[in-house]
Amino acid sequence: MEYSEKVMDHFMNPRNVGVIEDADGVGRTGNPTCGDLMEMSIKIDENVITDIKFRTFGCGAAIATSSMATELIKGKTIDEALEISNRAIAEALDGLPPIKMHCSVLAADALRATLTDYYTRQGHLEKAAALTDEEVAEPVDSEEAREPLHWDDFSRMVRALNSAYPDTDPLDLSTTKLFKMILKLPGFDDNPEVANEEQLEKLQMAWHEVRSG
Ligand code: FES
């Protein structure tokens, strides 16, 4: 298998390797086809990604694409960074063998996971939810779920979740998934933007308590 000089260079001397200790967002992702892993951490200042580091436990192509991705992402705004596709990363490396193209998806996925964490920490749960394509089950029709619900209706919200999603174990949910499930409750009638992570964690724990009796 032929690798370009750039791929070899980024594999032998990967840029931006490590962990940012006081990161504004951290994300991890795995490649389902091979089990390789990538972790990314970022600093953001006024919507610009000012610093980025990664650690990849994976093949040479994964390391090279992760390294190139961090170079392309650094200095970009969040929206610009999200437009960088895995193909663009591979092209910047003068191409990858087709059988290794799947490795380039790792960095793009890790960036989305990292920005999801950033938005969640900032309390921008709608933006975080928009970045995750986690499937959310349709709520089961129930009286509790149909009643008008606001963020303040804590106990009623817990009862509504419990009756609308009887097959869900709340401990398996990410904050963003729980947020999406609440928005799907037919009675939900509040501003999604005012939700925050702490509130969702409390709801999750209370739901767990109700469920475990
Ligand atoms: S073989 Fe797993 S990322 Fe390349």
Residues whose N, C-alpha, C, O or C-beta is under 5 A from the ligand:
A	BS01	FES	N31 C34 D36 G58 C59 A61 A62 C103
